[in-house]
Amino acid sequence: MGNEPFHLTDANFEDTVKRNPLVLVDFWAPWCGPCRALAPTIEELAREYSGKALIAKLNVDENPDTAEQFQIFSIPTVVVIKNCCEVERIVGLCTKQRYVDALEKHL
């Protein structure tokens, strides 16, 4: 858990989620305008929740297997995973407070 969002891939996803009790995953793509708009918020959350939760990003174009596994049909989609189970899903661009509330609920 660092001060930057962790970059998840199909290869490291399962192991990373198993090692971290609370993970917020931003499913995104570089061509997606709302995804780019969300990026600064994800970076802030990574700094603010360092040591409490892993804040991560997964590029859906480069990692289609994990995106398919989570049935990501629209981006950005943010998924909160607690103890290897999805506990919350936020589809679309929302306020920072919406993501904070989702994390706080599961800390």
Phi and psi in degrees as a GROMACS rama.xvg file:
@    title "Ramachandran Plot"
@    xaxis  label "Phi"
@    yaxis  label "Psi"
@TYPE xy
-121.276  -165.787  GLY-2
-90.0279  -2.56829  ASN-3
-117.106  152.596  GLU-4
-60.3424  138.799  PRO-5
-80.374  135.656  PHE-6
-92.8909  109.23  HIS-7
-86.1601  151.595  LEU-8
-136.108  169.487  THR-9
-56.578  -36.0566  ASP-10
-71.8772  -36.6133  ALA-11
-105.806  -1.76923  ASN-12
-58.9273  -57.5433  PHE-13
-59.812  -46.7368  GLU-14
-63.7523  -41.6795  ASP-15
-64.2141  -43.8769  THR-16
-65.8785  -36.7344  VAL-17
-66.0445  -33.4326  LYS-18
-83.8055  -11.1306  ARG-19
-124.87  120.256  ASN-20
-66.2982  -27.2266  PRO-21
-136.198  120.994  LEU-22
-131.164  130.843  VAL-23
-106.375  122.359  LEU-24
-113.704  122.896  VAL-25
-94.5348  108.856  ASP-26
-85.9327  119.485  PHE-27
-146.25  175.806  TRP-28
-148.635  148.321  ALA-29
-64.1804  -25.5899  PRO-30
-83.4535  -5.56049  TRP-31
-90.1059  113.543  CYS-32
-57.5398  -51.3577  GLY-33
-60.6406  -31.3693  PRO-34
-64.7038  -43.8666  CYS-35
-64.8396  -35.7516  ARG-36
-67.0133  -31.2208  ALA-37
-78.1268  -23.6434  LEU-38
-52.1716  -46.295  ALA-39
-61.5994  -34.9676  PRO-40
-65.409  -42.8683  THR-41
-62.7853  -40.1533  ILE-42
-64.3923  -40.6943  GLU-43
-63.1835  -44.0227  GLU-44
-61.8458  -38.2887  LEU-45
-60.2609  -41.8447  ALA-46
-69.8658  -45.7467  ARG-47
-71.3989  -28.7564  GLU-48
-106.153  12.5849  TYR-49
-56.614  127.864  SER-50
88.8324  -11.4826  GLY-51
-112.857  -37.5841  LYS-52
-152.381  151.258  ALA-53
-89.8149  122.29  LEU-54
-102.467  122.864  ILE-55
-135.083  160.547  ALA-56
-126.446  144.414  LYS-57
-134.062  117.441  LEU-58
-75.2765  114.911  ASN-59
-69.9687  -26.9558  VAL-60
-70.6156  -36.6343  ASP-61
-87.919  -14.713  GLU-62
-134.935  64.0821  ASN-63
-67.2105  -26.78  PRO-64
-65.3233  -46.0676  ASP-65
-69.0136  -40.2565  THR-66
-60.2318  -40.7518  ALA-67
-68.4444  -40.9622  GLU-68
-57.6599  -38.6571  GLN-69
-91.7672  6.25522  PHE-70
50.0834  54.3179  GLN-71
-83.9552  109.04  ILE-72
-107.199  -13.9953  PHE-73
-143.013  140.165  SER-74
-127.156  150.75  ILE-75
-74.0254  144.608  PRO-76
-126.577  129.735  THR-77
-111.42  126.571  VAL-78
-117.723  131.459  VAL-79
-100.36  125.825  VAL-80
-118.153  123.495  ILE-81
-120.812  125.635  LYS-82
49.5282  47.4685  ASN-83
72.3326  7.72297  CYS-84
-121.572  137.015  CYS-85
-66.7805  127.01  GLU-86
-117.649  -13.9759  VAL-87
-160.5  147.309  GLU-88
-139.093  130.937  ARG-89
-123.227  116.423  ILE-90
-103.779  130.617  VAL-91
94.7191  171.715  GLY-92
-80.8064  125.35  LEU-93
-126.548  175.622  CYS-94
-71.7744  157.591  THR-95
-57  -38.5177  LYS-96
-59.3953  -33.3457  GLN-97
-62.843  -40.101  ARG-98
-73.6912  -38.2466  TYR-99
-60.8969  -46.3437  VAL-100
-59.2842  -41.3255  ASP-101
-63.6559  -41.835  ALA-102
-67.7695  -47.1841  LEU-103
-60.2689  -36.9855  GLU-104
-60.3269  -29.0247  LYS-105
-110.616  3.26426  HIS-106
